[in-house]
Amino acid sequence: MRTLSFALIVQVLGIVTLMPQGPSAPQPYEERDAYQIYSLLLPQEESYGFAKGTLIIQEETASNAAVVGACLSPEVVKQFKDAISDYERSRTKTWLLKRHFQIEKPYEIVNKETLALFRGHGLDSWDDYYIRYPQSGGYVFLSAVGFNKKKTQAIVYTGSICGGLCGRSQFHLLEKVHGQWKEVSGVTCVTVS
């Protein structure tokens, strides 16, 4: 009887360990080309321009923005098809941004839970935010970057939030020309509040 009980326990434990354990923990985002792109785009963000002190960057990649066809012409969707497909795949997972940005301003990477303490509680919460992060100009969020197979085209979603009704976000299209990433036209809308 003991042998049977032991064998049953081992089987049950084996089944439990094979069962899904919930969403996987976020992994560090180590894509070198992505940080080159981020470093190119960050100076365009509203919070970057407003920051007189340390720029605040959300640690977790933004994953809620699906590529909106209305923001891209059909020609651009066709041209960037592989990069858009990779972006859609990568946005299903949350990645953790690392200190690989090459920008002039000092910056701090802050997790989403800390930033959430200041959202959704009225304008007073932003007073608290600016007490904790003075002269930061708000904070920036970035998606993972979608690349085509050759890593010569990319799409990324970026934005900044600087208060209850203060922020902007948009997609960016990029191409690698002579080893350097350059933003290209093709995005036709920007979200502003």
Backbone as CSV, one residue per row, in Angstrom:
resi,resn,N_x,N_y,N_z,CA_x,CA_y,CA_z,C_x,C_y,C_z
1,MET,0.831,-1.193,0.000,0.000,0.000,0.000,0.873,1.254,0.000
2,ARG,1.978,1.234,0.795,2.874,2.393,0.837,3.464,2.682,-0.535
3,THR,3.849,1.644,-1.248,4.442,1.806,-2.570,3.430,2.424,-3.520
4,LEU,2.181,1.984,-3.453,1.137,2.524,-4.305,0.890,3.997,-3.976
5,SER,0.836,4.356,-2.680,0.627,5.752,-2.270,1.779,6.622,-2.741
6,PHE,2.997,6.146,-2.589,4.174,6.903,-3.020,4.139,7.114,-4.529
7,ALA,3.802,6.081,-5.285,3.734,6.178,-6.745,2.646,7.160,-7.159
8,LEU,1.512,7.161,-6.475,0.423,8.092,-6.776,0.848,9.533,-6.497
9,ILE,1.520,9.759,-5.399,2.002,11.111,-5.055,2.990,11.592,-6.111
10,VAL,3.907,10.743,-6.538,4.883,11.119,-7.554,4.170,11.473,-8.860
11,GLN,3.155,10.701,-9.246,2.400,10.991,-10.470,1.680,12.328,-10.364
12,VAL,1.027,12.584,-9.240,0.293,13.835,-9.056,1.260,15.017,-9.102
13,LEU,2.398,14.895,-8.429,3.390,15.982,-8.466,3.904,16.199,-9.879
14,GLY,4.089,15.131,-10.632,4.533,15.259,-12.020,3.519,15.990,-12.867
15,ILE,2.238,15.730,-12.676,1.180,16.411,-13.425,1.130,17.880,-13.048
16,VAL,1.233,18.179,-11.762,1.182,19.575,-11.311,2.333,20.375,-11.907
17,THR,3.533,19.811,-11.965,4.651,20.573,-12.508,4.538,20.764,-14.006
18,LEU,3.773,19.925,-14.710,3.576,20.090,-16.142,2.469,21.068,-16.463
19,MET,1.626,21.403,-15.486,0.523,22.323,-15.724,1.072,23.737,-15.887
20,PRO,0.404,24.559,-16.679,0.853,25.937,-16.838,0.904,26.634,-15.492
21,GLN,1.941,27.398,-15.279,2.148,28.072,-14.001,1.778,29.550,-14.077
22,GLY,0.929,29.951,-15.000,0.548,31.349,-15.152,1.483,32.015,-16.149
23,PRO,1.273,33.312,-16.379,2.108,34.002,-17.356,3.568,34.008,-16.916
24,SER,4.443,33.896,-17.886,5.861,33.872,-17.545,6.303,35.239,-17.056
25,ALA,7.287,35.233,-16.214,7.806,36.478,-15.655,8.471,37.289,-16.764
26,PRO,8.351,38.597,-16.704,9.008,39.432,-17.712,10.511,39.175,-17.739
27,GLN,11.054,39.174,-18.939,12.487,38.949,-19.135,13.159,40.263,-19.519
28,PRO,14.463,40.401,-19.254,15.175,41.609,-19.676,15.139,41.741,-21.195
29,TYR,14.972,42.961,-21.657,14.948,43.241,-23.093,16.357,43.651,-23.493
30,GLU,17.022,42.798,-24.242,18.434,42.985,-24.564,18.698,43.200,-26.057
31,GLU,17.697,43.613,-26.812,17.830,43.800,-28.255,18.619,45.085,-28.545
32,ARG,19.862,44.931,-28.987,20.761,46.076,-29.199,20.186,47.103,-30.168
33,ASP,19.642,46.642,-31.289,19.067,47.566,-32.267,17.888,48.341,-31.677
34,ALA,17.128,47.724,-30.798,15.998,48.422,-30.180,16.488,49.618,-29.375
35,TYR,17.573,49.460,-28.626,18.083,50.582,-27.828,18.661,51.687,-28.716
36,GLN,19.184,51.341,-29.868,19.612,52.373,-30.826,18.399,53.172,-31.294
37,ILE,17.305,52.466,-31.562,16.070,53.125,-31.993,15.508,53.984,-30.868
38,TYR,15.423,53.438,-29.666,14.922,54.218,-28.532,15.753,55.490,-28.348
39,SER,17.057,55.353,-28.417,17.950,56.505,-28.203,17.750,57.567,-29.281
40,LEU,17.386,57.154,-30.475,17.080,58.086,-31.553,15.753,58.803,-31.297
41,LEU,14.751,58.071,-30.816,13.399,58.613,-30.674,13.142,59.351,-29.362
42,LEU,13.815,58.990,-28.288,13.518,59.595,-26.983,13.579,61.119,-26.984
43,PRO,14.545,61.753,-27.622,14.561,63.224,-27.609,13.325,63.863,-28.253
44,GLN,12.535,63.107,-29.010,11.308,63.628,-29.613,10.120,63.570,-28.656
45,GLU,10.240,62.800,-27.588,9.118,62.630,-26.668,8.887,63.899,-25.849
46,GLU,7.602,64.172,-25.603,7.197,65.356,-24.856,7.876,65.421,-23.491
47,SER,7.882,64.317,-22.761,8.491,64.309,-21.428,9.981,64.607,-21.491
48,TYR,10.643,64.162,-22.553,12.078,64.435,-22.703,12.293,65.944,-22.796
49,GLY,11.463,66.603,-23.594,11.583,68.048,-23.751,11.245,68.810,-22.488
50,PHE,10.266,68.302,-21.722,9.861,68.964,-20.484,10.820,68.690,-19.335
51,ALA,11.564,67.608,-19.411,12.430,67.200,-18.293,13.589,68.184,-18.133
52,LYS,13.584,68.838,-17.000,14.714,69.708,-16.649,15.685,68.962,-15.744
53,GLY,15.239,67.830,-15.242,16.063,66.979,-14.392,16.173,65.601,-15.007
54,THR,15.915,64.584,-14.203,16.037,63.199,-14.637,14.812,62.763,-15.436
55,LEU,15.042,62.155,-16.588,13.967,61.589,-17.393,13.546,60.268,-16.760
56,ILE,12.243,60.050,-16.640,11.721,58.807,-16.072,11.215,57.936,-17.226
57,ILE,11.667,56.691,-17.265,11.277,55.731,-18.293,10.613,54.540,-17.610
58,GLN,9.422,54.175,-18.077,8.736,53.005,-17.523,9.528,51.747,-17.855
59,GLU,9.764,50.915,-16.850,10.596,49.724,-17.016,9.964,48.681,-17.951
60,GLU,8.682,48.420,-17.793,8.022,47.400,-18.588,7.650,47.968,-19.956
61,THR,7.824,47.160,-20.975,7.438,47.606,-22.302,5.915,47.737,-22.381
62,ALA,5.464,48.715,-23.150,4.036,48.913,-23.382,3.564,47.821,-24.328
63,SER,2.443,47.214,-24.014,1.983,46.100,-24.850,0.534,46.254,-25.278
64,ASN,-0.076,47.390,-24.964,-1.505,47.527,-25.225,-1.840,48.128,-26.580
65,ALA,-0.864,48.562,-27.347,-1.161,49.233,-28.614,-1.015,48.283,-29.799
66,ALA,-2.149,47.920,-30.371,-2.125,47.136,-31.602,-1.891,48.097,-32.761
67,VAL,-1.278,47.613,-33.815,-1.053,48.461,-34.984,-2.411,48.815,-35.568
68,VAL,-2.668,50.103,-35.655,-3.939,50.588,-36.142,-3.813,50.881,-37.631
69,GLY,-4.623,50.189,-38.437,-4.577,50.386,-39.876,-4.855,51.816,-40.294
70,ALA,-5.671,52.525,-39.508,-6.000,53.904,-39.853,-4.784,54.818,-39.748
71,CYS,-3.779,54.403,-39.002,-2.580,55.231,-38.826,-1.497,54.926,-39.851
72,LEU,-1.695,53.903,-40.649,-0.713,53.517,-41.659,-1.430,53.305,-42.988
73,SER,-0.855,53.824,-44.032,-1.457,53.620,-45.349,-1.313,52.145,-45.744
74,PRO,-2.177,51.662,-46.637,-2.065,50.267,-47.092,-0.692,49.954,-47.697
75,GLU,-0.094,50.929,-48.373,1.237,50.722,-48.955,2.283,50.500,-47.862
76,VAL,2.180,51.293,-46.783,3.128,51.162,-45.673,2.921,49.827,-44.962
77,VAL,1.657,49.431,-44.764,1.374,48.140,-44.120,2.003,47.017,-44.931
78,LYS,1.900,47.095,-46.237,2.490,46.070,-47.096,4.017,46.111,-47.023
79,GLN,4.577,47.316,-47.067,6.034,47.475,-47.049,6.640,47.010,-45.723
80,PHE,5.962,47.264,-44.602,6.484,46.932,-43.274,5.811,45.687,-42.691
81,LYS,5.251,44.855,-43.545,4.468,43.677,-43.129,5.216,42.809,-42.112
82,ASP,6.482,42.464,-42.395,7.246,41.588,-41.490,7.524,42.266,-40.151
83,ALA,7.856,43.549,-40.179,8.124,44.278,-38.935,6.845,44.393,-38.103
84,ILE,5.718,44.658,-38.761,4.433,44.749,-38.050,4.079,43.402,-37.430
85,SER,4.290,42.340,-38.160,4.013,41.001,-37.650,4.876,40.693,-36.422
86,ASP,6.164,41.045,-36.476,7.064,40.833,-35.346,6.647,41.701,-34.160
87,TYR,6.230,42.937,-34.434,5.744,43.819,-33.369,4.531,43.194,-32.679
88,GLU,3.578,42.723,-33.461,2.373,42.117,-32.880,2.731,40.901,-32.026
89,ARG,3.707,40.103,-32.453,4.167,38.952,-31.658,4.842,39.425,-30.376
90,SER,5.706,40.410,-30.489,6.490,40.845,-29.323,5.635,41.551,-28.283
91,ARG,4.531,42.151,-28.706,3.712,42.888,-27.737,2.854,41.972,-26.878
92,THR,2.840,40.674,-27.176,2.099,39.734,-26.344,2.863,39.402,-25.066
93,LYS,4.086,39.841,-24.977,4.915,39.581,-23.801,5.429,40.911,-23.239
94,THR,5.533,40.983,-21.932,6.100,42.169,-21.296,7.596,41.953,-21.126
95,TRP,8.366,42.935,-21.546,9.826,42.900,-21.419,10.252,43.981,-20.444
96,LEU,11.406,43.799,-19.812,11.942,44.787,-18.878,13.095,45.545,-19.539
97,LEU,12.924,46.856,-19.653,13.956,47.687,-20.258,15.154,47.805,-19.319
98,LYS,16.333,47.887,-19.902,17.585,47.954,-19.151,18.247,49.315,-19.407
99,ARG,19.324,49.574,-18.707,20.027,50.861,-18.831,20.985,50.840,-20.028
100,HIS,20.413,50.700,-21.224,21.211,50.670,-22.444,20.929,51.874,-23.345
101,PHE,20.232,52.878,-22.823,19.894,54.048,-23.624,21.118,54.953,-23.747
102,GLN,21.340,55.467,-24.939,22.439,56.398,-25.195,21.829,57.780,-25.445
103,ILE,21.499,58.470,-24.356,20.873,59.790,-24.458,21.637,60.768,-23.582
104,GLU,21.462,62.050,-23.867,22.196,63.081,-23.130,21.671,63.295,-21.725
105,LYS,20.371,63.190,-21.534,19.781,63.460,-20.215,20.011,62.291,-19.259
106,PRO,20.149,62.613,-17.982,20.161,61.519,-17.007,18.767,60.891,-16.983
107,TYR,18.707,59.582,-16.717,17.402,58.923,-16.710,17.343,57.885,-15.604
108,GLU,16.111,57.568,-15.237,15.846,56.540,-14.242,14.768,55.625,-14.805
109,ILE,14.944,54.330,-14.625,13.949,53.363,-15.067,13.110,52.979,-13.845
110,VAL,11.784,53.158,-13.967,10.874,52.969,-12.836,9.806,51.944,-13.229
111,ASN,9.525,51.013,-12.319,8.550,49.971,-12.667,7.119,50.495,-12.676
112,LYS,6.283,49.748,-13.371,4.885,50.133,-13.605,4.103,50.267,-12.299
113,GLU,4.385,49.420,-11.325,3.656,49.491,-10.054,3.907,50.825,-9.353
114,THR,5.134,51.289,-9.387,5.452,52.582,-8.768,4.743,53.704,-9.508
115,LEU,4.767,53.673,-10.824,4.102,54.719,-11.602,2.592,54.673,-11.412
116,ALA,2.022,53.489,-11.222,0.574,53.350,-11.040,0.098,54.031,-9.764
117,LEU,0.975,54.203,-8.802,0.603,54.888,-7.566,0.150,56.314,-7.838
118,PHE,0.597,56.883,-8.947,0.313,58.277,-9.247,-0.786,58.460,-10.289
119,ARG,-1.269,57.392,-10.884,-2.297,57.498,-11.932,-3.673,57.209,-11.356
120,GLY,-4.655,57.875,-11.893,-6.044,57.555,-11.567,-6.548,58.096,-10.251
121,HIS,-5.813,58.968,-9.617,-6.270,59.517,-8.340,-6.427,61.027,-8.421
122,GLY,-6.768,61.518,-9.574,-6.994,62.950,-9.731,-5.699,63.714,-9.908
123,LEU,-5.860,65.004,-10.008,-4.699,65.864,-10.259,-3.731,65.892,-9.088
124,ASP,-4.232,65.666,-7.860,-3.345,65.665,-6.690,-2.273,64.604,-6.801
125,SER,-2.586,63.466,-7.444,-1.597,62.403,-7.565,-0.408,62.874,-8.395
126,TRP,-0.662,63.745,-9.380,0.450,64.264,-10.175,1.290,65.240,-9.373
127,ASP,0.665,65.942,-8.418,1.467,66.760,-7.501,2.422,65.860,-6.730
128,ASP,1.902,64.712,-6.260,2.737,63.745,-5.545,3.833,63.187,-6.447
129,TYR,3.473,62.919,-7.706,4.458,62.409,-8.660,5.625,63.400,-8.802
130,TYR,5.284,64.664,-8.995,6.335,65.663,-9.207,7.113,65.981,-7.927
131,ILE,6.555,65.663,-6.772,7.345,65.751,-5.536,8.381,64.639,-5.529
132,ARG,7.962,63.445,-5.948,8.893,62.307,-5.965,9.899,62.416,-7.112
133,TYR,9.450,62.889,-8.277,10.322,63.004,-9.455,10.318,64.447,-9.959
134,PRO,10.926,65.356,-9.190,10.882,66.772,-9.564,11.574,67.021,-10.910
135,GLN,10.994,67.916,-11.670,11.541,68.347,-12.956,11.726,67.193,-13.948
136,SER,10.926,66.138,-13.795,11.053,64.988,-14.696,10.268,65.180,-15.992
137,GLY,9.278,66.063,-15.977,8.455,66.254,-17.165,7.486,65.117,-17.409
138,GLY,7.230,64.282,-16.422,6.363,63.116,-16.589,7.202,61.874,-16.792
139,TYR,6.670,60.925,-17.563,7.453,59.718,-17.843,7.181,59.228,-19.254
140,VAL,8.085,58.400,-19.742,8.047,57.865,-21.098,7.761,56.371,-21.034
141,PHE,6.969,55.877,-21.991,6.786,54.424,-22.139,7.143,54.034,-23.567
142,LEU,7.636,52.809,-23.715,8.123,52.306,-25.008,7.651,50.873,-25.194
143,SER,7.302,50.524,-26.410,6.977,49.131,-26.689,8.260,48.399,-27.073
144,ALA,8.174,47.077,-27.141,9.249,46.322,-27.786,9.224,46.725,-29.256
145,VAL,10.335,46.555,-29.936,10.435,46.945,-31.339,10.171,45.735,-32.223
146,GLY,9.367,45.931,-33.261,9.149,44.890,-34.251,10.102,45.088,-35.417
147,PHE,10.793,44.023,-35.809,11.778,44.096,-36.894,11.372,43.166,-38.034
148,ASN,11.790,43.518,-39.248,11.671,42.557,-40.337,12.802,41.537,-40.180
149,LYS,12.791,40.506,-40.989,13.766,39.415,-40.831,15.213,39.877,-41.005
150,LYS,15.450,40.836,-41.882,16.818,41.321,-42.136,17.256,42.406,-41.154
151,LYS,16.335,42.827,-40.281,16.583,43.931,-39.340,16.990,45.198,-40.083
152,THR,16.247,45.492,-41.140,16.457,46.732,-41.886,15.237,47.642,-41.793
153,GLN,14.130,47.119,-41.235,12.922,47.903,-41.009,12.430,47.629,-39.596
154,ALA,11.785,48.638,-39.016,11.302,48.478,-37.645,10.058,49.330,-37.425
155,ILE,9.258,48.908,-36.449,8.112,49.691,-35.982,8.111,49.629,-34.464
156,VAL,7.795,50.759,-33.842,7.770,50.845,-32.381,6.702,51.850,-31.971
157,TYR,6.144,51.651,-30.791,5.136,52.543,-30.222,5.770,53.231,-29.031
158,THR,5.692,54.562,-28.990,6.268,55.320,-27.881,5.265,56.351,-27.404
159,GLY,5.469,56.809,-26.196,4.612,57.861,-25.686,5.126,58.422,-24.391
160,SER,4.484,59.489,-23.968,4.837,60.103,-22.693,3.567,60.585,-22.016
161,ILE,3.606,60.573,-20.704,2.485,61.039,-19.887,3.048,62.063,-18.911
162,CYS,2.429,63.237,-18.893,2.949,64.305,-18.034,1.890,64.864,-17.091
163,GLY,0.725,64.243,-17.030,-0.329,64.674,-16.122,-1.637,64.019,-16.494
164,GLY,-2.709,64.387,-15.777,-4.009,63.774,-16.013,-4.483,63.892,-17.448
165,LEU,-4.365,65.041,-18.054,-4.763,65.243,-19.448,-3.589,65.759,-20.257
166,CYS,-2.431,65.203,-19.999,-1.212,65.648,-20.673,-0.447,64.419,-21.129
167,GLY,-0.343,64.249,-22.443,0.430,63.127,-22.948,0.262,62.981,-24.446
168,ARG,1.060,62.127,-25.008,0.970,61.823,-26.436,1.578,60.458,-26.674
169,SER,1.164,59.833,-27.777,1.743,58.548,-28.162,1.614,58.388,-29.663
170,GLN,2.480,57.556,-30.229,2.413,57.296,-31.660,3.308,56.134,-32.042
171,PHE,3.040,55.612,-33.225,3.915,54.625,-33.828,5.016,55.357,-34.584
172,HIS,6.149,54.684,-34.721,7.263,55.194,-35.522,7.719,54.080,-36.454
173,LEU,7.991,54.432,-37.687,8.554,53.516,-38.665,10.001,53.910,-38.899
174,LEU,10.875,52.913,-38.979,12.294,53.193,-39.167,12.899,52.252,-40.186
175,GLU,13.949,52.732,-40.828,14.730,51.905,-41.740,16.200,52.087,-41.406
176,LYS,16.945,51.015,-41.577,18.380,51.057,-41.335,19.064,51.373,-42.667
177,VAL,19.749,52.511,-42.707,20.424,52.974,-43.915,21.896,53.166,-43.588
178,HIS,22.765,52.462,-44.309,24.215,52.532,-44.073,24.553,52.301,-42.594
179,GLY,23.856,51.324,-41.996,24.145,50.936,-40.612,23.529,51.827,-39.550
180,GLN,22.748,52.842,-39.936,22.138,53.767,-38.974,20.619,53.737,-39.118
181,TRP,19.923,53.747,-37.991,18.463,53.787,-38.013,18.007,55.211,-38.280
182,LYS,17.036,55.351,-39.192,16.451,56.639,-39.548,14.938,56.489,-39.521
183,GLU,14.250,57.484,-38.952,12.796,57.448,-38.976,12.323,57.804,-40.388
184,VAL,11.275,57.118,-40.831,10.719,57.368,-42.163,9.240,57.726,-42.022
185,SER,8.711,58.378,-43.028,7.308,58.782,-42.992,6.415,57.570,-43.252
186,GLY,5.149,57.747,-42.944,4.189,56.685,-43.182,3.161,56.577,-42.061
187,VAL,3.455,57.163,-40.881,2.496,57.174,-39.777,1.657,58.432,-39.947
188,THR,0.337,58.254,-39.965,-0.542,59.381,-40.275,-1.329,59.907,-39.089
189,CYS,-1.122,59.363,-37.902,-1.862,59.894,-36.749,-1.019,59.816,-35.477
190,VAL,-1.338,60.721,-34.569,-0.694,60.805,-33.264,-1.813,60.989,-32.243
191,THR,-1.715,60.317,-31.103,-2.696,60.492,-30.040,-2.171,61.541,-29.067
192,VAL,-2.987,62.565,-28.802,-2.577,63.657,-27.917,-3.707,63.933,-26.937
193,SER,-3.342,64.173,-25.671,-4.364,64.603,-24.708,-3.835,65.763,-23.901
